[in-house]
Amino acid sequence: MSIQPDSGRELIPRPEQTPDALRAALAVVDPGRLDEMQTRKDEAFTKAVEWQSLSPVQSWVLTWARDIEIARRPDLSARCARAKSNLENEDPAIAQEALRELSAVLDEAMRAVRG
């Protein structure tokens, strides 16, 4: 794992963008998603072989790096959870604001992992 945390509030340092490092990080911050991660990894590698392209694997790495970034940072995790809980609110304005907030969280996490 990297030793370059964004701030003093991370649960763990940001992991390197390798399958093993991402899996180890997920095991700490969100172990309930390990099976999902493996399934998506298998799908990405299958597509990579079929397409003769590394893009599915690169996409898998970025997606999981982003999701781990959210899970390892309590501030982003709380914002994400609040936004998700309001996505299906009866009030369209609340649901739309939740969608904007969720998009902002995902964008912030992706910017962080792309460095």
Biopython code that builds the backbone (N, CA, C, O; Angstrom):
import numpy as np
from Bio.PDB.StructureBuilder import StructureBuilder

atoms = [
    (1, "MET", "N", (0.828, -1.170, 0.000)),
    (1, "MET", "CA", (0.000, 0.000, 0.000)),
    (1, "MET", "C", (0.879, 1.243, 0.000)),
    (1, "MET", "O", (1.988, 1.243, 0.535)),
    (2, "SER", "N", (0.369, 2.275, -0.598)),
    (2, "SER", "CA", (1.052, 3.553, -0.653)),
    (2, "SER", "C", (1.154, 4.166, 0.740)),
    (2, "SER", "O", (0.332, 3.877, 1.610)),
    (3, "ILE", "N", (2.143, 4.996, 0.948)),
    (3, "ILE", "CA", (2.258, 5.694, 2.225)),
    (3, "ILE", "C", (2.006, 7.183, 2.022)),
    (3, "ILE", "O", (2.597, 8.017, 2.708)),
    (4, "GLN", "N", (1.130, 7.514, 1.083)),
    (4, "GLN", "CA", (0.832, 8.900, 0.773)),
    (4, "GLN", "C", (-0.645, 9.192, 1.020)),
    (4, "GLN", "O", (-1.393, 9.377, 0.060)),
    (5, "PRO", "N", (-1.089, 9.241, 2.274)),
    (5, "PRO", "CA", (-2.491, 9.543, 2.510)),
    (5, "PRO", "C", (-2.800, 10.990, 2.154)),
    (5, "PRO", "O", (-1.942, 11.867, 2.255)),
    (6, "ASP", "N", (-4.053, 11.226, 1.732)),
    (6, "ASP", "CA", (-4.518, 12.565, 1.373)),
    (6, "ASP", "C", (-4.525, 13.499, 2.559)),
    (6, "ASP", "O", (-4.097, 14.648, 2.450)),
    (7, "SER", "N", (-5.000, 13.027, 3.674)),
    (7, "SER", "CA", (-5.098, 13.841, 4.880)),
    (7, "SER", "C", (-4.977, 12.900, 6.060)),
    (7, "SER", "O", (-4.703, 11.714, 5.881)),
    (8, "GLY", "N", (-5.178, 13.412, 7.263)),
    (8, "GLY", "CA", (-5.047, 12.572, 8.433)),
    (8, "GLY", "C", (-6.286, 11.774, 8.763)),
    (8, "GLY", "O", (-6.343, 11.163, 9.830)),
    (9, "ARG", "N", (-7.282, 11.752, 7.895)),
    (9, "ARG", "CA", (-8.556, 11.124, 8.237)),
    (9, "ARG", "C", (-8.850, 9.824, 7.491)),
    (9, "ARG", "O", (-9.996, 9.375, 7.496)),
    (10, "GLU", "N", (-7.890, 9.224, 6.871)),
    (10, "GLU", "CA", (-8.146, 7.972, 6.144)),
    (10, "GLU", "C", (-8.103, 6.783, 7.102)),
    (10, "GLU", "O", (-7.361, 6.789, 8.084)),
    (11, "LEU", "N", (-8.903, 5.774, 6.803)),
    (11, "LEU", "CA", (-8.870, 4.540, 7.582)),
    (11, "LEU", "C", (-7.590, 3.765, 7.301)),
    (11, "LEU", "O", (-7.016, 3.148, 8.198)),
    (12, "ILE", "N", (-7.147, 3.804, 6.039)),
    (12, "ILE", "CA", (-5.916, 3.144, 5.595)),
    (12, "ILE", "C", (-5.263, 4.052, 4.553)),
    (12, "ILE", "O", (-5.931, 4.919, 3.990)),
    (13, "PRO", "N", (-3.976, 3.864, 4.292)),
    (13, "PRO", "CA", (-3.355, 4.618, 3.193)),
    (13, "PRO", "C", (-3.948, 4.197, 1.850)),
    (13, "PRO", "O", (-4.502, 3.104, 1.726)),
    (14, "ARG", "N", (-3.833, 5.052, 0.865)),
    (14, "ARG", "CA", (-4.313, 4.722, -0.487)),
    (14, "ARG", "C", (-3.470, 3.570, -1.029)),
    (14, "ARG", "O", (-2.242, 3.655, -1.042)),
    (15, "PRO", "N", (-4.118, 2.495, -1.476)),
    (15, "PRO", "CA", (-3.350, 1.353, -1.983)),
    (15, "PRO", "C", (-2.783, 1.617, -3.376)),
    (15, "PRO", "O", (-3.269, 2.470, -4.120)),
    (16, "GLU", "N", (-1.761, 0.871, -3.695)),
    (16, "GLU", "CA", (-1.251, 0.869, -5.065)),
    (16, "GLU", "C", (-2.352, 0.321, -5.968)),
    (16, "GLU", "O", (-3.240, -0.401, -5.512)),
    (17, "GLN", "N", (-2.286, 0.668, -7.240)),
    (17, "GLN", "CA", (-3.311, 0.209, -8.169)),
    (17, "GLN", "C", (-2.915, -1.102, -8.827)),
    (17, "GLN", "O", (-2.705, -1.183, -10.038)),
    (18, "THR", "N", (-2.820, -2.135, -7.981)),
    (18, "THR", "CA", (-2.577, -3.494, -8.442)),
    (18, "THR", "C", (-3.691, -4.364, -7.870)),
    (18, "THR", "O", (-4.244, -4.041, -6.819)),
    (19, "PRO", "N", (-4.027, -5.462, -8.546)),
    (19, "PRO", "CA", (-5.099, -6.314, -8.019)),
    (19, "PRO", "C", (-4.874, -6.763, -6.575)),
    (19, "PRO", "O", (-5.802, -6.727, -5.767)),
    (20, "ASP", "N", (-3.659, -7.183, -6.246)),
    (20, "ASP", "CA", (-3.395, -7.665, -4.885)),
    (20, "ASP", "C", (-3.526, -6.554, -3.847)),
    (20, "ASP", "O", (-4.101, -6.766, -2.779)),
    (21, "ALA", "N", (-2.997, -5.373, -4.155)),
    (21, "ALA", "CA", (-3.082, -4.255, -3.207)),
    (21, "ALA", "C", (-4.519, -3.793, -3.032)),
    (21, "ALA", "O", (-4.941, -3.472, -1.921)),
    (22, "LEU", "N", (-5.272, -3.757, -4.128)),
    (22, "LEU", "CA", (-6.671, -3.350, -4.031)),
    (22, "LEU", "C", (-7.482, -4.364, -3.226)),
    (22, "LEU", "O", (-8.329, -3.990, -2.415)),
    (23, "ARG", "N", (-7.218, -5.636, -3.453)),
    (23, "ARG", "CA", (-7.927, -6.679, -2.697)),
    (23, "ARG", "C", (-7.603, -6.569, -1.201)),
    (23, "ARG", "O", (-8.501, -6.665, -0.365)),
    (24, "ALA", "N", (-6.340, -6.371, -0.869)),
    (24, "ALA", "CA", (-5.946, -6.243, 0.539)),
    (24, "ALA", "C", (-6.616, -5.031, 1.181)),
    (24, "ALA", "O", (-7.061, -5.099, 2.326)),
    (25, "ALA", "N", (-6.685, -3.941, 0.454)),
    (25, "ALA", "CA", (-7.333, -2.735, 0.986)),
    (25, "ALA", "C", (-8.832, -2.967, 1.177)),
    (25, "ALA", "O", (-9.396, -2.583, 2.201)),
    (26, "LEU", "N", (-9.470, -3.589, 0.201)),
    (26, "LEU", "CA", (-10.905, -3.850, 0.311)),
    (26, "LEU", "C", (-11.196, -4.773, 1.483)),
    (26, "LEU", "O", (-12.217, -4.620, 2.154)),
    (27, "ALA", "N", (-10.320, -5.721, 1.735)),
    (27, "ALA", "CA", (-10.507, -6.645, 2.864)),
    (27, "ALA", "C", (-10.559, -5.892, 4.185)),
    (27, "ALA", "O", (-11.165, -6.366, 5.146)),
    (28, "VAL", "N", (-9.930, -4.724, 4.241)),
    (28, "VAL", "CA", (-9.941, -3.912, 5.456)),
    (28, "VAL", "C", (-11.149, -2.981, 5.498)),
    (28, "VAL", "O", (-11.840, -2.912, 6.515)),
    (29, "VAL", "N", (-11.412, -2.260, 4.398)),
    (29, "VAL", "CA", (-12.416, -1.199, 4.435)),
    (29, "VAL", "C", (-13.833, -1.652, 4.085)),
    (29, "VAL", "O", (-14.798, -1.004, 4.489)),
    (30, "ASP", "N", (-13.975, -2.751, 3.343)),
    (30, "ASP", "CA", (-15.316, -3.206, 2.957)),
    (30, "ASP", "C", (-15.281, -4.691, 2.580)),
    (30, "ASP", "O", (-15.534, -5.046, 1.429)),
    (31, "PRO", "N", (-14.966, -5.560, 3.552)),
    (31, "PRO", "CA", (-14.766, -6.981, 3.235)),
    (31, "PRO", "C", (-16.000, -7.671, 2.658)),
    (31, "PRO", "O", (-15.877, -8.708, 2.006)),
    (32, "GLY", "N", (-17.159, -7.123, 2.884)),
    (32, "GLY", "CA", (-18.374, -7.719, 2.327)),
    (32, "GLY", "C", (-18.441, -7.654, 0.812)),
    (32, "GLY", "O", (-19.288, -8.308, 0.203)),
    (33, "ARG", "N", (-17.566, -6.879, 0.198)),
    (33, "ARG", "CA", (-17.569, -6.745, -1.265)),
    (33, "ARG", "C", (-16.486, -7.577, -1.948)),
    (33, "ARG", "O", (-16.315, -7.479, -3.163)),
    (34, "LEU", "N", (-15.749, -8.399, -1.188)),
    (34, "LEU", "CA", (-14.657, -9.174, -1.790)),
    (34, "LEU", "C", (-15.137, -10.128, -2.878)),
    (34, "LEU", "O", (-14.488, -10.250, -3.917)),
    (35, "ASP", "N", (-16.255, -10.801, -2.658)),
    (35, "ASP", "CA", (-16.770, -11.714, -3.692)),
    (35, "ASP", "C", (-17.150, -10.949, -4.956)),
    (35, "ASP", "O", (-16.873, -11.392, -6.070)),
    (36, "GLU", "N", (-17.788, -9.793, -4.769)),
    (36, "GLU", "CA", (-18.152, -8.945, -5.913)),
    (36, "GLU", "C", (-16.897, -8.525, -6.681)),
    (36, "GLU", "O", (-16.867, -8.548, -7.912)),
    (37, "MET", "N", (-15.865, -8.142, -5.931)),
    (37, "MET", "CA", (-14.621, -7.724, -6.571)),
    (37, "MET", "C", (-14.045, -8.863, -7.421)),
    (37, "MET", "O", (-13.624, -8.638, -8.555)),
    (38, "GLN", "N", (-14.028, -10.069, -6.880)),
    (38, "GLN", "CA", (-13.476, -11.210, -7.616)),
    (38, "GLN", "C", (-14.303, -11.511, -8.867)),
    (38, "GLN", "O", (-13.750, -11.794, -9.930)),
    (39, "THR", "N", (-15.615, -11.449, -8.735)),
    (39, "THR", "CA", (-16.488, -11.684, -9.890)),
    (39, "THR", "C", (-16.215, -10.663, -10.985)),
    (39, "THR", "O", (-16.079, -11.025, -12.153)),
    (40, "ARG", "N", (-16.134, -9.400, -10.616)),
    (40, "ARG", "CA", (-15.877, -8.332, -11.592)),
    (40, "ARG", "C", (-14.470, -8.471, -12.199)),
    (40, "ARG", "O", (-14.264, -8.179, -13.377)),
    (41, "LYS", "N", (-13.522, -8.913, -11.394)),
    (41, "LYS", "CA", (-12.159, -9.128, -11.900)),
    (41, "LYS", "C", (-12.164, -10.241, -12.952)),
    (41, "LYS", "O", (-11.570, -10.104, -14.022)),
    (42, "ASP", "N", (-12.839, -11.335, -12.632)),
    (42, "ASP", "CA", (-12.927, -12.444, -13.590)),
    (42, "ASP", "C", (-13.566, -11.985, -14.897)),
    (42, "ASP", "O", (-13.105, -12.339, -15.982)),
    (43, "GLU", "N", (-14.642, -11.185, -14.781)),
    (43, "GLU", "CA", (-15.312, -10.662, -15.973)),
    (43, "GLU", "C", (-14.375, -9.765, -16.775)),
    (43, "GLU", "O", (-14.336, -9.847, -18.003)),
    (44, "ALA", "N", (-13.624, -8.913, -16.089)),
    (44, "ALA", "CA", (-12.707, -7.998, -16.776)),
    (44, "ALA", "C", (-11.618, -8.768, -17.520)),
    (44, "ALA", "O", (-11.287, -8.439, -18.659)),
    (45, "PHE", "N", (-11.067, -9.787, -16.876)),
    (45, "PHE", "CA", (-10.000, -10.561, -17.532)),
    (45, "PHE", "C", (-10.551, -11.361, -18.711)),
    (45, "PHE", "O", (-9.872, -11.516, -19.727)),
    (46, "THR", "N", (-11.777, -11.869, -18.581)),
    (46, "THR", "CA", (-12.402, -12.583, -19.697)),
    (46, "THR", "C", (-12.593, -11.642, -20.889)),
    (46, "THR", "O", (-12.285, -11.998, -22.026)),
    (47, "LYS", "N", (-13.103, -10.439, -20.617)),
    (47, "LYS", "CA", (-13.282, -9.451, -21.697)),
    (47, "LYS", "C", (-11.939, -9.064, -22.305)),
    (47, "LYS", "O", (-11.834, -8.893, -23.519)),
    (48, "ALA", "N", (-10.926, -8.927, -21.481)),
    (48, "ALA", "CA", (-9.601, -8.545, -21.990)),
    (48, "ALA", "C", (-9.093, -9.570, -22.996)),
    (48, "ALA", "O", (-8.524, -9.210, -24.027)),
    (49, "VAL", "N", (-9.299, -10.837, -22.693)),
    (49, "VAL", "CA", (-8.873, -11.895, -23.620)),
    (49, "VAL", "C", (-9.726, -11.858, -24.883)),
    (49, "VAL", "O", (-9.203, -11.920, -25.995)),
    (50, "GLU", "N", (-11.055, -11.757, -24.703)),
    (50, "GLU", "CA", (-11.952, -11.736, -25.865)),
    (50, "GLU", "C", (-11.677, -10.542, -26.770)),
    (50, "GLU", "O", (-11.656, -10.673, -27.994)),
    (51, "TRP", "N", (-11.469, -9.391, -26.167)),
    (51, "TRP", "CA", (-11.279, -8.148, -26.931)),
    (51, "TRP", "C", (-9.828, -7.923, -27.342)),
    (51, "TRP", "O", (-9.530, -7.018, -28.121)),
    (52, "GLN", "N", (-8.920, -8.755, -26.811)),
    (52, "GLN", "CA", (-7.488, -8.571, -27.042)),
    (52, "GLN", "C", (-7.076, -7.135, -26.694)),
    (52, "GLN", "O", (-6.395, -6.447, -27.454)),
    (53, "SER", "N", (-7.526, -6.723, -25.503)),
    (53, "SER", "CA", (-7.292, -5.351, -25.033)),
    (53, "SER", "C", (-7.185, -5.346, -23.516)),
    (53, "SER", "O", (-7.874, -6.109, -22.839)),
    (54, "LEU", "N", (-6.334, -4.499, -22.990)),
    (54, "LEU", "CA", (-6.220, -4.362, -21.540)),
    (54, "LEU", "C", (-7.238, -3.380, -20.963)),
    (54, "LEU", "O", (-7.317, -3.226, -19.744)),
    (55, "SER", "N", (-8.010, -2.720, -21.809)),
    (55, "SER", "CA", (-8.928, -1.699, -21.296)),
    (55, "SER", "C", (-9.926, -2.222, -20.260)),
    (55, "SER", "O", (-10.215, -1.496, -19.310)),
    (56, "PRO", "N", (-10.472, -3.444, -20.385)),
    (56, "PRO", "CA", (-11.368, -3.919, -19.324)),
    (56, "PRO", "C", (-10.662, -4.076, -17.975)),
    (56, "PRO", "O", (-11.258, -3.826, -16.927)),
    (57, "VAL", "N", (-9.408, -4.486, -18.001)),
    (57, "VAL", "CA", (-8.643, -4.642, -16.763)),
    (57, "VAL", "C", (-8.314, -3.271, -16.182)),
    (57, "VAL", "O", (-8.411, -3.071, -14.971)),
    (58, "GLN", "N", (-7.931, -2.340, -17.024)),
    (58, "GLN", "CA", (-7.647, -0.980, -16.559)),
    (58, "GLN", "C", (-8.897, -0.344, -15.947)),
    (58, "GLN", "O", (-8.820, 0.343, -14.929)),
    (59, "SER", "N", (-10.024, -0.576, -16.569)),
    (59, "SER", "CA", (-11.287, -0.052, -16.046)),
    (59, "SER", "C", (-11.619, -0.677, -14.691)),
    (59, "SER", "O", (-12.076, 0.010, -13.777)),
    (60, "TRP", "N", (-11.385, -1.981, -14.571)),
    (60, "TRP", "CA", (-11.622, -2.672, -13.297)),
    (60, "TRP", "C", (-10.751, -2.074, -12.199)),
    (60, "TRP", "O", (-11.232, -1.812, -11.096)),
    (61, "VAL", "N", (-9.481, -1.858, -12.494)),
    (61, "VAL", "CA", (-8.563, -1.282, -11.506)),
    (61, "VAL", "C", (-9.047, 0.097, -11.073)),
    (61, "VAL", "O", (-9.106, 0.380, -9.877)),
    (62, "LEU", "N", (-9.393, 0.954, -12.021)),
    (62, "LEU", "CA", (-9.839, 2.303, -11.675)),
    (62, "LEU", "C", (-11.150, 2.300, -10.892)),
    (62, "LEU", "O", (-11.310, 3.068, -9.943)),
    (63, "THR", "N", (-12.077, 1.445, -11.284)),
    (63, "THR", "CA", (-13.355, 1.372, -10.576)),
    (63, "THR", "C", (-13.150, 0.969, -9.124)),
    (63, "THR", "O", (-13.729, 1.574, -8.221)),
    (64, "TRP", "N", (-12.333, -0.047, -8.896)),
    (64, "TRP", "CA", (-12.112, -0.502, -7.519)),
    (64, "TRP", "C", (-11.232, 0.465, -6.740)),
    (64, "TRP", "O", (-11.422, 0.635, -5.536)),
    (65, "ALA", "N", (-10.284, 1.096, -7.399)),
    (65, "ALA", "CA", (-9.473, 2.119, -6.712)),
    (65, "ALA", "C", (-10.386, 3.255, -6.257)),
    (65, "ALA", "O", (-10.242, 3.763, -5.145)),
    (66, "ARG", "N", (-11.325, 3.653, -7.115)),
    (66, "ARG", "CA", (-12.286, 4.699, -6.773)),
    (66, "ARG", "C", (-13.165, 4.279, -5.600)),
    (66, "ARG", "O", (-13.333, 5.041, -4.648)),
    (67, "ASP", "N", (-13.723, 3.080, -5.661)),
    (67, "ASP", "CA", (-14.614, 2.616, -4.596)),
    (67, "ASP", "C", (-13.871, 2.475, -3.269)),
    (67, "ASP", "O", (-14.426, 2.772, -2.211)),
    (68, "ILE", "N", (-12.628, 2.028, -3.321)),
    (68, "ILE", "CA", (-11.820, 1.905, -2.102)),
    (68, "ILE", "C", (-11.476, 3.292, -1.571)),
    (68, "ILE", "O", (-11.435, 3.503, -0.358)),
    (69, "GLU", "N", (-11.228, 4.234, -2.470)),
    (69, "GLU", "CA", (-10.957, 5.612, -2.041)),
    (69, "GLU", "C", (-12.137, 6.145, -1.221)),
    (69, "GLU", "O", (-11.941, 6.786, -0.188)),
    (70, "ILE", "N", (-13.336, 5.881, -1.679)),
    (70, "ILE", "CA", (-14.530, 6.328, -0.944)),
    (70, "ILE", "C", (-14.608, 5.617, 0.402)),
    (70, "ILE", "O", (-14.842, 6.255, 1.428)),
    (71, "ALA", "N", (-14.416, 4.314, 0.404)),
    (71, "ALA", "CA", (-14.554, 3.531, 1.638)),
    (71, "ALA", "C", (-13.473, 3.857, 2.666)),
    (71, "ALA", "O", (-13.724, 3.778, 3.869)),
    (72, "ARG", "N", (-12.283, 4.221, 2.212)),
    (72, "ARG", "CA", (-11.186, 4.469, 3.150)),
    (72, "ARG", "C", (-11.236, 5.868, 3.750)),
    (72, "ARG", "O", (-10.531, 6.154, 4.717)),
    (73, "ARG", "N", (-12.066, 6.740, 3.183)),
    (73, "ARG", "CA", (-12.181, 8.123, 3.659)),
    (73, "ARG", "C", (-13.568, 8.346, 4.257)),
    (73, "ARG", "O", (-14.546, 8.454, 3.517)),
    (74, "PRO", "N", (-13.664, 8.414, 5.565)),
    (74, "PRO", "CA", (-14.976, 8.568, 6.216)),
    (74, "PRO", "C", (-15.793, 9.749, 5.686)),
    (74, "PRO", "O", (-17.020, 9.663, 5.623)),
    (75, "ASP", "N", (-15.139, 10.844, 5.306)),
    (75, "ASP", "CA", (-15.884, 11.988, 4.774)),
    (75, "ASP", "C", (-16.589, 11.623, 3.473)),
    (75, "ASP", "O", (-17.776, 11.909, 3.311)),
    (76, "LEU", "N", (-15.874, 10.997, 2.552)),
    (76, "LEU", "CA", (-16.488, 10.592, 1.282)),
    (76, "LEU", "C", (-17.506, 9.480, 1.491)),
    (76, "LEU", "O", (-18.561, 9.472, 0.857)),
    (77, "SER", "N", (-17.198, 8.557, 2.366)),
    (77, "SER", "CA", (-18.110, 7.454, 2.630)),
    (77, "SER", "C", (-19.447, 7.957, 3.175)),
    (77, "SER", "O", (-20.507, 7.488, 2.761)),
    (78, "ALA", "N", (-19.394, 8.902, 4.091)),
    (78, "ALA", "CA", (-20.633, 9.457, 4.668)),
    (78, "ALA", "C", (-21.424, 10.223, 3.613)),
    (78, "ALA", "O", (-22.646, 10.094, 3.541)),
    (79, "ARG", "N", (-20.738, 11.020, 2.794)),
    (79, "ARG", "CA", (-21.425, 11.753, 1.728)),
    (79, "ARG", "C", (-22.075, 10.797, 0.742)),
    (79, "ARG", "O", (-23.200, 11.023, 0.294)),
    (80, "CYS", "N", (-21.371, 9.740, 0.408)),
    (80, "CYS", "CA", (-21.884, 8.740, -0.534)),
    (80, "CYS", "C", (-23.127, 8.051, 0.032)),
    (80, "CYS", "O", (-24.130, 7.895, -0.664)),
    (81, "ALA", "N", (-23.054, 7.646, 1.287)),
    (81, "ALA", "CA", (-24.191, 6.962, 1.920)),
    (81, "ALA", "C", (-25.411, 7.878, 1.988)),
    (81, "ALA", "O", (-26.529, 7.447, 1.707)),
    (82, "ARG", "N", (-25.197, 9.145, 2.363)),
    (82, "ARG", "CA", (-26.325, 10.096, 2.423)),
    (82, "ARG", "C", (-26.947, 10.268, 1.044)),
    (82, "ARG", "O", (-28.169, 10.248, 0.902)),
    (83, "ALA", "N", (-26.111, 10.437, 0.039)),
    (83, "ALA", "CA", (-26.621, 10.633, -1.318)),
    (83, "ALA", "C", (-27.401, 9.408, -1.785)),
    (83, "ALA", "O", (-28.499, 9.540, -2.326)),
    (84, "LYS", "N", (-26.846, 8.230, -1.581)),
    (84, "LYS", "CA", (-27.539, 7.010, -2.008)),
    (84, "LYS", "C", (-28.878, 6.842, -1.302)),
    (84, "LYS", "O", (-29.846, 6.369, -1.898)),
    (85, "SER", "N", (-28.931, 7.230, -0.030)),
    (85, "SER", "CA", (-30.185, 7.061, 0.719)),
    (85, "SER", "C", (-31.281, 8.002, 0.223)),
    (85, "SER", "O", (-32.461, 7.761, 0.475)),
    (86, "ASN", "N", (-30.904, 9.063, -0.475)),
    (86, "ASN", "CA", (-31.899, 10.018, -0.970)),
    (86, "ASN", "C", (-32.181, 9.901, -2.463)),
    (86, "ASN", "O", (-32.979, 10.671, -2.996)),
    (87, "LEU", "N", (-31.554, 8.966, -3.138)),
    (87, "LEU", "CA", (-31.742, 8.854, -4.591)),
    (87, "LEU", "C", (-33.183, 8.592, -4.991)),
    (87, "LEU", "O", (-33.617, 9.054, -6.046)),
    (88, "GLU", "N", (-33.933, 7.868, -4.181)),
    (88, "GLU", "CA", (-35.317, 7.538, -4.532)),
    (88, "GLU", "C", (-36.321, 8.297, -3.677)),
    (88, "GLU", "O", (-37.439, 7.830, -3.461)),
    (89, "ASN", "N", (-35.919, 9.465, -3.193)),
    (89, "ASN", "CA", (-36.804, 10.297, -2.393)),
    (89, "ASN", "C", (-38.016, 10.713, -3.216)),
    (89, "ASN", "O", (-37.908, 10.934, -4.423)),
    (90, "GLU", "N", (-39.162, 10.820, -2.567)),
    (90, "GLU", "CA", (-40.390, 11.224, -3.267)),
    (90, "GLU", "C", (-40.293, 12.641, -3.807)),
    (90, "GLU", "O", (-40.915, 12.968, -4.817)),
    (91, "ASP", "N", (-39.523, 13.472, -3.146)),
    (91, "ASP", "CA", (-39.340, 14.853, -3.589)),
    (91, "ASP", "C", (-38.291, 14.874, -4.697)),
    (91, "ASP", "O", (-37.122, 14.588, -4.437)),
    (92, "PRO", "N", (-38.684, 15.206, -5.922)),
    (92, "PRO", "CA", (-37.732, 15.187, -7.038)),
    (92, "PRO", "C", (-36.513, 16.090, -6.812)),
    (92, "PRO", "O", (-35.415, 15.769, -7.268)),
    (93, "ALA", "N", (-36.692, 17.192, -6.127)),
    (93, "ALA", "CA", (-35.562, 18.093, -5.879)),
    (93, "ALA", "C", (-34.529, 17.427, -4.977)),
    (93, "ALA", "O", (-33.326, 17.580, -5.191)),
    (94, "ILE", "N", (-34.989, 16.694, -3.976)),
    (94, "ILE", "CA", (-34.076, 15.986, -3.073)),
    (94, "ILE", "C", (-33.364, 14.868, -3.821)),
    (94, "ILE", "O", (-32.157, 14.679, -3.668)),
    (95, "ALA", "N", (-34.115, 14.127, -4.630)),
    (95, "ALA", "CA", (-33.516, 13.037, -5.405)),
    (95, "ALA", "C", (-32.488, 13.574, -6.399)),
    (95, "ALA", "O", (-31.429, 12.975, -6.586)),
    (96, "GLN", "N", (-32.798, 14.696, -7.030)),
    (96, "GLN", "CA", (-31.872, 15.276, -7.995)),
    (96, "GLN", "C", (-30.610, 15.789, -7.299)),
    (96, "GLN", "O", (-29.508, 15.623, -7.821)),
    (97, "GLU", "N", (-30.761, 16.407, -6.133)),
    (97, "GLU", "CA", (-29.596, 16.868, -5.374)),
    (97, "GLU", "C", (-28.747, 15.676, -4.927)),
    (97, "GLU", "O", (-27.518, 15.752, -4.916)),
    (98, "ALA", "N", (-29.408, 14.577, -4.558)),
    (98, "ALA", "CA", (-28.678, 13.366, -4.164)),
    (98, "ALA", "C", (-27.860, 12.828, -5.334)),
    (98, "ALA", "O", (-26.719, 12.399, -5.160)),
    (99, "LEU", "N", (-28.445, 12.856, -6.509)),
    (99, "LEU", "CA", (-27.725, 12.399, -7.702)),
    (99, "LEU", "C", (-26.512, 13.291, -7.980)),
    (99, "LEU", "O", (-25.438, 12.793, -8.317)),
    (100, "ARG", "N", (-26.683, 14.599, -7.838)),
    (100, "ARG", "CA", (-25.557, 15.523, -8.026)),
    (100, "ARG", "C", (-24.461, 15.252, -6.998)),
    (100, "ARG", "O", (-23.276, 15.238, -7.331)),
    (101, "GLU", "N", (-24.868, 15.036, -5.745)),
    (101, "GLU", "CA", (-23.888, 14.789, -4.691)),
    (101, "GLU", "C", (-23.157, 13.465, -4.921)),
    (101, "GLU", "O", (-21.941, 13.392, -4.746)),
    (102, "LEU", "N", (-23.885, 12.428, -5.310)),
    (102, "LEU", "CA", (-23.249, 11.144, -5.591)),
    (102, "LEU", "C", (-22.243, 11.290, -6.737)),
    (102, "LEU", "O", (-21.137, 10.754, -6.669)),
    (103, "SER", "N", (-22.623, 12.000, -7.767)),
    (103, "SER", "CA", (-21.715, 12.245, -8.886)),
    (103, "SER", "C", (-20.477, 13.011, -8.425)),
    (103, "SER", "O", (-19.368, 12.710, -8.866)),
    (104, "ALA", "N", (-20.651, 13.994, -7.548)),
    (104, "ALA", "CA", (-19.524, 14.770, -7.028)),
    (104, "ALA", "C", (-18.582, 13.885, -6.213)),
    (104, "ALA", "O", (-17.362, 14.021, -6.314)),
    (105, "VAL", "N", (-19.139, 12.980, -5.409)),
    (105, "VAL", "CA", (-18.316, 12.060, -4.608)),
    (105, "VAL", "C", (-17.518, 11.142, -5.525)),
    (105, "VAL", "O", (-16.315, 10.963, -5.333)),
    (106, "LEU", "N", (-18.182, 10.562, -6.520)),
    (106, "LEU", "CA", (-17.497, 9.667, -7.450)),
    (106, "LEU", "C", (-16.391, 10.407, -8.209)),
    (106, "LEU", "O", (-15.298, 9.874, -8.397)),
    (107, "ASP", "N", (-16.680, 11.625, -8.639)),
    (107, "ASP", "CA", (-15.678, 12.424, -9.352)),
    (107, "ASP", "C", (-14.490, 12.747, -8.460)),
    (107, "ASP", "O", (-13.341, 12.637, -8.889)),
    (108, "GLU", "N", (-14.762, 13.149, -7.212)),
    (108, "GLU", "CA", (-13.673, 13.482, -6.286)),
    (108, "GLU", "C", (-12.781, 12.269, -6.025)),
    (108, "GLU", "O", (-11.555, 12.382, -6.002)),
    (109, "ALA", "N", (-13.407, 11.118, -5.830)),
    (109, "ALA", "CA", (-12.630, 9.900, -5.595)),
    (109, "ALA", "C", (-11.805, 9.517, -6.825)),
    (109, "ALA", "O", (-10.653, 9.102, -6.698)),
    (110, "MET", "N", (-12.380, 9.652, -7.985)),
    (110, "MET", "CA", (-11.651, 9.300, -9.226)),
    (110, "MET", "C", (-10.478, 10.253, -9.433)),
    (110, "MET", "O", (-9.394, 9.819, -9.824)),
    (111, "ARG", "N", (-10.676, 11.529, -9.180)),
    (111, "ARG", "CA", (-9.566, 12.487, -9.308)),
    (111, "ARG", "C", (-8.439, 12.117, -8.339)),
    (111, "ARG", "O", (-7.261, 12.202, -8.686)),
    (112, "ALA", "N", (-8.805, 11.714, -7.144)),
    (112, "ALA", "CA", (-7.798, 11.357, -6.144)),
    (112, "ALA", "C", (-6.968, 10.156, -6.577)),
    (112, "ALA", "O", (-5.751, 10.153, -6.396)),
    (113, "VAL", "N", (-7.603, 9.143, -7.142)),
    (113, "VAL", "CA", (-6.850, 7.939, -7.516)),
    (113, "VAL", "C", (-6.095, 8.097, -8.826)),
    (113, "VAL", "O", (-5.138, 7.369, -9.091)),
    (114, "ARG", "N", (-6.524, 9.039, -9.636)),
    (114, "ARG", "CA", (-5.791, 9.286, -10.886)),
    (114, "ARG", "C", (-4.597, 10.192, -10.652)),
    (114, "ARG", "O", (-3.703, 10.301, -11.491)),
    (115, "GLY", "N", (-4.599, 10.846, -9.485)),
    (115, "GLY", "CA", (-3.492, 11.670, -9.033)),
    (115, "GLY", "C", (-3.121, 12.739, -9.945)),
    (115, "GLY", "O", (-2.195, 13.499, -9.662)),
]
sb = StructureBuilder()
sb.init_structure("model")
sb.init_model(0)
sb.init_chain("A")
sb.init_seg("    ")
for serial, (resi, resn, name, xyz) in enumerate(atoms, 1):
    if name == "N":
        sb.init_residue(resn, " ", resi, " ")
    sb.init_atom(name, np.array(xyz, "f"), 0.0, 1.0, " ", f" {name:<3s}", serial, name[0])
structure = sb.get_structure()
